[in-house]
């Protein structure tokens, strides 16, 4: 559990973004949470990061002057999106990804899907059919089709399903953080009916 320096709320690390002060007193987003140094934690939301940048909250937390790069929220969004897409690529190589409407439907029918992903520009009809087939599964709606296609090494992707396992769980966690940063994605993330955070 960590405390957001803007809101004061205490949340699990998985819902926050860690920053550290690096060489030259430059503020560095530590998306993986592994860089050395004292962590400065913010809720994974664009408005929270912008508020921290506008004030002197980073400096106050670090107890020193801090160099903050331009468009920090955009930088964090880019890093989180890359992390999510890298996880999709790993899941493909692990053989637990179905891509394309028919293959996703087959995976759902077999009960092997843990997470659904639809491209932002996917047709409403196809998306609704998949939602109806999997009302209990988390659905993530954060990426353009070209992003999904690049991550999976395909020419065209609108619908993806991930099978059960640690990669799917990790993908949900990272997508949950990205949802607070990525604009223009609505609905961004649908929770499962069991109330899981995604």
C-alpha positions in Angstrom: 0.0 0.0 0.0 1.2 3.5 -0.9 -0.1 7.0 -0.4 -0.8 9.3 -3.3 0.9 12.7 -2.7 -1.9 14.6 -4.4 -5.1 13.0 -3.0 -3.6 11.5 0.2 -5.5 8.2 -0.5 -3.8 5.0 0.4 -4.1 2.3 -2.4 -2.4 -0.8 -3.5 0.8 -0.2 -5.5 -0.9 -1.7 -8.6 -3.2 1.3 -8.8 -0.5 3.9 -8.5 2.5 5.1 -10.6 5.9 5.4 -8.9 8.3 8.2 -9.7 11.9 8.6 -8.6 14.4 11.4 -8.8 17.2 10.4 -11.2 20.5 11.9 -12.3 20.4 15.7 -12.7 17.4 15.8 -10.3 15.2 14.8 -13.2 11.9 13.2 -12.3 11.6 9.7 -13.8 8.4 7.6 -14.1 9.2 4.2 -12.7 6.5 2.2 -14.4 7.9 -1.2 -13.3 8.5 0.0 -9.8 12.1 -1.3 -9.8 14.4 1.8 -10.0 16.5 2.7 -7.0 15.7 5.6 -4.8 12.8 6.9 -2.7 9.5 6.5 -4.5 7.0 9.3 -5.0 3.6 7.8 -5.6 0.6 9.2 -7.6 -2.8 7.7 -8.4 -2.7 6.5 -12.0 -4.9 9.4 -13.3 -4.1 12.1 -15.8 -5.6 14.8 -13.6 -3.6 13.8 -10.6 -0.3 13.8 -12.5 -1.2 17.2 -13.9 -2.1 18.6 -10.5 1.3 17.4 -9.1 3.1 19.0 -12.0 1.3 22.3 -11.6 2.1 22.7 -7.9 5.3 21.9 -6.0 4.2 18.5 -4.7 7.0 16.6 -6.3 9.6 19.0 -4.8 7.9 18.9 -1.4 7.9 15.1 -1.4 11.5 14.9 -2.6 12.6 17.7 -0.2 14.6 19.1 -3.1 14.3 20.8 -6.4 13.1 18.4 -9.1 13.3 18.8 -12.9 9.9 17.8 -14.4 9.8 17.2 -18.2 7.1 18.5 -20.4 3.9 16.5 -20.8 4.6 14.1 -18.0 1.1 12.6 -18.1 1.6 11.8 -21.8 5.0 10.2 -21.1 3.4 8.0 -18.4 0.5 7.1 -20.8 3.0 6.1 -23.5 5.0 3.9 -21.1 1.9 2.2 -19.7 0.5 1.5 -23.1 3.9 0.0 -24.2 3.9 -2.2 -21.2 0.4 -3.5 -21.9 1.2 -4.1 -25.6 4.4 -5.9 -24.6 2.4 -8.2 -22.4 0.0 -8.9 -25.3 3.0 -9.9 -27.4 4.3 -12.2 -24.6 0.9 -13.8 -24.3 0.8 -14.4 -28.1 4.2 -16.1 -27.9 2.9 -18.2 -24.9 0.0 -19.4 -27.1 -2.7 -17.9 -24.9 -4.1 -15.3 -27.3 -6.9 -15.5 -29.8 -7.2 -12.7 -32.4 -10.1 -12.1 -34.7 -13.8 -12.4 -34.1 -14.2 -16.1 -35.0 -11.1 -17.2 -33.0 -12.2 -15.1 -30.0 -15.7 -16.5 -30.2 -14.3 -20.1 -30.2 -12.1 -19.3 -27.2 -15.1 -17.9 -25.3 -17.2 -21.0 -26.3 -14.5 -23.2 -24.9 -14.4 -21.3 -21.6 -10.7 -20.6 -22.0 -10.8 -16.8 -22.1 -9.9 -14.7 -19.1 -9.9 -11.2 -20.6 -11.5 -9.6 -23.7 -9.9 -6.7 -25.6 -11.6 -4.7 -28.3 -10.2 -2.0 -30.5 -11.6 1.5 -30.0 -12.8 1.6 -33.6 -14.3 -1.9 -33.7 -17.9 -2.2 -35.0 -20.5 -1.9 -32.4 -22.3 -5.0 -33.6 -19.4 -7.3 -33.2 -18.4 -5.8 -29.9 -21.9 -6.2 -28.5 -22.0 -9.9 -29.6 -18.8 -10.6 -27.7 -20.0 -8.7 -24.7 -23.1 -10.8 -24.7 -21.1 -14.0 -24.9 -18.9 -13.1 -22.0 -20.8 -10.9 -19.5 -18.6 -12.0 -16.6 -15.3 -11.3 -18.3 -13.4 -8.0 -17.9 -13.3 -6.1 -21.2 -10.6 -3.6 -22.1 -11.3 -0.9 -24.7 -8.2 1.2 -24.7 -6.2 0.5 -27.8 -6.6 1.2 -31.5 -6.6 -1.7 -33.9 -3.2 -0.8 -35.3 -1.7 -0.9 -31.8 -3.2 -4.4 -31.2 -2.0 -5.6 -34.7 1.5 -4.4 -34.1 1.7 -6.1 -30.7 0.4 -9.4 -32.1 2.4 -9.2 -35.4 -0.8 -9.2 -37.6 -2.1 -6.9 -40.3 -5.5 -6.2 -38.8 -6.9 -6.8 -35.3 -10.2 -5.7 -33.8 -10.9 -8.3 -31.1 -8.5 -10.2 -28.8 -9.0 -12.7 -26.0 -6.3 -13.7 -23.5 -6.3 -17.1 -21.8 -6.1 -17.7 -18.1 -2.7 -17.2 -16.3 -0.3 -14.7 -14.9 0.1 -12.7 -18.1 -3.7 -12.1 -18.3 -3.7 -11.0 -14.7 -0.7 -8.7 -15.2 -2.3 -7.3 -18.4 -5.5 -6.4 -16.5 -3.5 -4.6 -13.8 -1.5 -2.5 -16.3 -4.6 -1.7 -18.3 -6.3 -0.6 -15.2 -3.5 2.0 -14.6 -3.6 3.0 -18.3 -7.3 3.6 -18.2 -6.8 6.6 -15.9 -4.3 8.1 -18.4 -5.7 7.3 -21.8 -8.2 9.9 -23.1 -10.8 9.2 -25.8 -11.4 5.6 -24.7 -15.0 5.1 -23.5 -15.8 2.7 -22.1 -12.2 2.3 -21.1 -12.4 -0.8 -18.9 -15.3 -2.9 -17.9 -15.0 -4.7 -14.6 -16.1 -8.3 -14.3 -19.3 -9.0 -12.5 -17.2 -10.3 -9.6 -16.0 -6.7 -9.1 -12.4 -7.3 -10.1 -10.2 -4.3 -10.8 -9.0 -4.2 -14.4 
